[in-house]
Amino acid sequence: MKQIQLKDAKATLSAVVDRAVAGEPTVITRHGRKEAVLVSFEEWERVSKVPSFADLLLAFPGDAEDIPERLRKPARTLTEDSL
């Protein structure tokens, strides 16, 4: 991944955007620190739509019997007697 200083990115923005569209992201630095990454809109859409862990669990295509018994038991809860 190419790195470029902010001042240089400003001066060559069209070329930096062209590289991003071609699939080559660019890290933009300011005072030596990595500040941003320029990627294509297509790549940004792809990575911004990553499903949550809950969505992945809800989309599980199997049946309840596909899950091992030890994982189907409810977790123990604390009671005053157990403290």
Residue pairs with C-beta under 8 A, 6 or more apart in sequence:
1 24
1 25
1 26
1 27
1 37
2 19
2 24
2 25
2 26
2 27
3 26
3 27
3 28
3 29
3 34
4 12
4 16
4 26
4 27
4 28
4 29
5 28
5 29
5 30
6 28
6 29
6 30
6 35
9 16
9 26
9 28
9 38
16 26
16 38
17 38
19 26
20 26
20 38
20 39
20 40
20 43
21 40
23 40
23 43
25 37
25 38
25 39
25 43
26 37
26 38
27 34
27 36
27 37
28 34
28 35
28 36
28 37
28 38
29 35
39 47
51 59
64 72
